């Protein structure tokens, strides 16, 4: 796995081993960043369920102002920290080793972009989506990675499902603030 483009282009990222680990495939990551390419620069990003941190790191490489990485696994938090150091982004990042709900309950500053990629078919995504939506800036965007066949709600707080993109068995679901959609 590598950073696709930007300041850290080509840098290799380490991933955890094991059956519970499911890094976003490169073609899906490329598609995701094509969808939001003009919304990244100068933005504050949340990489919830960060894993290796590849989505937040890609956003930083493309000019995001700050990224916050949240994962309940100590191994993942250490891996994200190592990958950030390898790419030179540790100053623009915060790594939180904690449960998503605890993090969101204590976070005050809004995010412009949120990536939600929790373990599949556990119900966690449907629980985390409205909590994350409550911490988003008005013009923000939430991108969820979910398996095909898993139902996603039509809205989460003030965020409305705008579009879903299918890549084999993976679906990227894009939510935008209702005010953005009404323009």
Secondary structure, 3 states (H helix, E strand, C coil): CECCCCCCCCCECCCCCCCCCCCCCHHHHHHHHHHCHHHCCCCEEEEECCCCCHHHHHHHHCCCCEEEEEECCHHHHHHHHHHHHHHCCHHHEEEEECCHHHHHHCCCCCEEEEEECCCCCCCHHHHHHHHHHCCEEEEEEEEEEEECCCCCCCEECCEEEEEEEEECCEEEEEEEEHHHHCC
